[in-house]
Amino acid sequence: MASLIDDMPVYARRADEIEAALYNLWRRARARFGAPLRLAMPAFKGVALVLEERAWVCINLYQNELPILAWVDFEDEGRAALHTPVACHLNYYHYAASKLRGPALELMQHALADRLAATLPGMRTRPEDA
């Protein structure tokens, strides 16, 4: 399947890590709903987060869904423990993309937890629900 970031030039690339709880939440959501999943980002007008099979991409809805920021190359192969962070790379496609990193991950965590909770009543998906 083609990705939103195929053949797109990268402005900058950095090593990053995804918290285990968020990565595991994404895996559960992907198993239940499939991929890609599209999440609106109301705090950033014209931006959406698309969770693909092998990348999480923030896109600009006003510019033909051009990527702004993407988490790629998740190093989850042979992962021995579910509590350890997952290494990956963060691709920047826009000079101001760094301001989206934190809010996008926070939105993703809440949106996926809410979707999973809505499909499985009585199930706790957020740590603060325990």
Secondary structure, 3 states (H helix, E strand, C coil): CCCCCCCCCCCEEEEEEECHHHHHHHHHHHHHHCCCEEEECCCCCCEEEEECCCEEEEEECCCCCEEEEEEECCCCCCCCCCCCCEEEEEEECCCCHHHHHHHHHHHHHHHHHHHHHHHCCCCCCCHHHC
